[in-house]
């Protein structure tokens, strides 16, 4: 039991450390304050966005877009799993379930 608690704590530290130490260079972050914030992070190849954006629209326009849900900050976006992927983002190798940070590494 003790080893499980330690593993969970180490995982938490790794996740929170990832957000604090993430290299945001070359990524454009935007926030529109609505009842919940509309958040995007744009790289050279596409965008990571909150669930306000629509994958179907991104597919129509050919945009590479990965969606995360339940986020309130850009740092939250790094830790949440991808819940939606446009066809163009899928072609880049982004998959549902990977972290936002993993997707941003691809979208740089």
JOTAZI-V642258 format. One record per pair of residues at least 12 apart in sequence whose ideal C-beta (glycine too) atoms are under 7 Angstrom apart, sorted by the first residue. I is the first residue (numbers start at 1). J is the second residue. Records with the same first field share a line. If there is no record, write none. Layout:
I = J ; J
This chain:
15 = 79
18 = 78 ; 101
19 = 75 ; 78 ; 79
22 = 78 ; 101
26 = 43 ; 108
27 = 41 ; 42 ; 43 ; 104 ; 108
28 = 42
29 = 41 ; 74
36 = 72
37 = 72
38 = 50 ; 52
39 = 71 ; 74 ; 77
41 = 74 ; 77 ; 104
43 = 104 ; 107 ; 108
44 = 108
45 = 64 ; 92 ; 107
46 = 63 ; 64 ; 65 ; 88 ; 89 ; 107
47 = 63 ; 65 ; 107
48 = 66 ; 68 ; 77 ; 100 ; 103 ; 104 ; 107
49 = 65 ; 67
50 = 68 ; 69 ; 71
51 = 67 ; 69
53 = 65 ; 67
55 = 67 ; 84 ; 86
58 = 86
59 = 86 ; 87
62 = 88
63 = 86 ; 88
64 = 86 ; 88 ; 89 ; 92 ; 107
65 = 86 ; 89
66 = 82 ; 85 ; 89 ; 94 ; 103
67 = 82 ; 83 ; 84
68 = 80 ; 82 ; 83 ; 100
69 = 83
77 = 100
78 = 99 ; 100 ; 101
79 = 99 ; 100
80 = 100
81 = 97 ; 98 ; 99
82 = 94 ; 95 ; 96 ; 97 ; 98 ; 100 ; 103
83 = 96
92 = 106
93 = 106
94 = 106
